[in-house]
Amino acid sequence: MKKIILTLMLTMGFLLGGTYTTSQASSHIGERGTVCGVVSGGYYAKSTKGKPTFINLDGRYPNHQFTIVIWGENRHNFHAPERNYNGQEVCVTGYIELHKGLPEIEVEDSGQLR
């Protein structure tokens, strides 16, 4: 029974991941986790392929520490996120990836962002 409980705990830890600051995120590339920081700006690139929205945490572009990416096909799950989250402390959950030397998480659902 103890083995089953331990296995379940390890599995849940892997699925949920840890919680990190934006400066810690780059040490967890390829892992699932939650990254928290203050939204310092955002941009909806509606004329760019895929129509991404970029939300920058802990520093204004190009000096930010972390990026949240919402692709155009998922934008309907959020309400003007580049404006509505500005100045707020948020936590985003997903797979931490590296893009052009900066950690990011792509989100599809508003439940990933709180």
SVG drawing of the C-alpha trace seen along z (x, -y; Angstrom):
<svg xmlns="http://www.w3.org/2000/svg" viewBox="-14 -48 33 50">
<polyline fill="none" stroke="black" stroke-width="0.4" points="0.0,0.0 2.9,-2.4 4.4,-1.7 1.1,-2.6 0.8,-5.9 4.4,-6.8 3.9,-6.0 0.8,-8.2 2.5,-11.1 5.5,-10.9 3.2,-10.8 1.1,-13.8 4.3,-15.7 5.5,-15.0 2.1,-16.0 1.7,-19.1 5.3,-20.2 6.7,-22.8 6.1,-26.5 8.8,-28.8 9.7,-32.5 10.4,-33.9 14.1,-33.8 14.0,-30.2 12.0,-29.1 15.1,-28.8 16.4,-26.0 13.2,-24.0 13.0,-23.9 11.2,-20.8 9.3,-20.4 5.7,-21.0 5.4,-23.7 3.8,-26.9 5.6,-30.2 4.6,-33.3 5.4,-37.0 4.0,-40.4 2.7,-41.3 4.7,-44.1 3.2,-44.4 1.8,-42.5 1.3,-42.6 -1.3,-41.1 0.5,-40.4 -2.7,-40.1 -0.9,-40.5 1.7,-37.8 1.3,-34.2 -0.7,-32.4 -1.8,-35.7 0.0,-35.3 -0.5,-37.3 2.6,-37.8 2.4,-38.6 5.6,-39.6 6.4,-39.0 8.9,-40.8 10.3,-43.5 9.2,-45.3 10.1,-44.0 12.9,-43.3 14.1,-43.1 11.4,-40.7 12.2,-37.5 9.4,-35.3 6.8,-35.1 3.2,-33.7 2.1,-32.9 -1.5,-32.7 -2.0,-31.6 -4.8,-33.2 -6.8,-30.0 -7.1,-30.1 -7.5,-33.8 -11.3,-33.5 -10.6,-31.8 -9.2,-35.1 -10.6,-38.6 -7.9,-41.1 -5.2,-39.5 -2.5,-41.9 -4.5,-44.7 -6.5,-42.9 -3.6,-41.3 -1.3,-44.3 0.2,-45.1 -1.2,-42.0 0.7,-39.2 -0.2,-36.0 0.8,-32.3 0.8,-30.3 0.9,-26.5 2.2,-24.4 5.3,-23.1 8.2,-25.5 10.0,-25.9 12.9,-28.0 12.4,-30.4 15.2,-32.6 16.9,-32.2 13.9,-33.1 11.6,-30.7 7.9,-30.7 4.7,-28.7 2.1,-28.5 -1.4,-28.5 -4.6,-27.3 -7.2,-27.7 -7.8,-30.4 -7.6,-27.8 -3.8,-27.7 -3.5,-31.4 -4.6,-32.7"/>
</svg>
